[in-house]
């Protein structure tokens, strides 16, 4: 019995020390990793949905406090007016969280574009949500008032065949982005005024 | 039969070079040698984990109870692998994206557990460090050689630098998975011929 306890304790101590150290390291590298993801994953996605903007949306970014969390927003300047904001959010997919960026027009309250950032969906099935542009194109022009839904749930979005869970996850993520936008629009408009009209 | 430190180091480079002599760690050897940059990154990541885990396991070899030693080794190895993963994500993101799942898979790489069990748990810290360094460098060189053959023939480039003119027709078979097996088989054959005296 004493032996068993010793074995048990040694594994527990090993795991605890390892877990503690890794927790610390994760905290220390988090900011740097976020920056890398911003440049490498979100950057191209944001530039893609804000195609034709006269500024660099990655430079014109700001944070707004939303309750407990701080959220990132990116501004796109079109025709000399900073009128398009990019909101980040995520939804539950088949293989974990799906991160999306949603560009919204502040004047017409319409979706300008949607793009996927980080995801771990099945290659060839769910991953087509990112690789096949015809899926995310469906969100273009939808009004911000109603959250998008797949057709099976009475919405307008055609789900990717074989990847209904992924399609629902993307709809959920876009819906969340719209919610954030609705909640913080006042502050976004205020911040947009400070952006230089390059 | 005590070996000198130098021998502990050099055995990993030739006599016991992991993929070709011990035939260990074949999963990354096959998968991560489509390009020299992949192979080099993988080799260095494994080398780092190997040295660190060898040293720590050697230090703790009197503390680790015999019955749960494998579990403890795996915890040590997994810890260092996550360190590599986080650092790579923070400072070499492009490489991190390319290597993807193969970074966490270093945990189950037989070379690491093999060296921990066969060497580090029975030898001193300095010898274990030399063993880890030798094995790691041997593994890295093996990967780079295999990756060079595959990248040069299959893609016409070396470390992403084009070698031949635009008229070069790449032998694309070499960068596919079956190509990896054929290449590895030929390398093993060459190694066996060279070793036969």
Interface residues (C-beta under 8 A of the other chain):
Chain A: X6 X7 X10 X11 X14 X15 X18 X21 X22 X25 X26 X29 X32 X33 X36 X37 X39 X40
Chain B: X63 X64 X65 X67 X68 X71 X72 X75 X76 X78 X79 X82 X83 X86 X87 X89 X90 X91 X93 X94 X97
